[in-house]
Amino acid sequence: MSFFPKCPKCEDGDLVPFSFKNDVFEFWKCTSCNYKIEKR
């Protein structure tokens, strides 16, 4: 059971916080595919 939301693209991996020297929770990246999401 993961604490992170499921990836809407591949539905296999989880979306984890991924930072580009910005706010930690601004960018999320899938652990399985290369899908990225930006939350503001």
N, C-alpha and C positions, 0 to 999 in steps of 0.2 A: 504493500500500500504506500503510495507516494503522497507527499504533502503538496506537490506541485500539480497544476492543471494539465490535463492531457492535450497533446498537440492536435489542433483542429484540422491540420493538413494530412498527416499520416496516421493519426490516432494510435500510434504505437509508442512514441516517445513522450517525454514530459517537457513542459516549458519551464525553464529555470532562469532566474535573473542573470543577466549578462551585461556587464558594464563597459562602456567605451569612455572611461574617465568622466562619466556623468553620474547621475543618480543611479544607484544599484538596481532599483526596480523600474527603470525607464525602458530598458530593452530586455526582451525575453527571447531565449533561443531554445529550439528543440534539441533534446539529447539524442534523438534517433536520425531525423532528417535534417536538412539545412535551413528549416523554416525559422524566420525571425519575426517578432511582433513588437510593435512600439506602443507602450501604454503611457498616456498622459492624463 
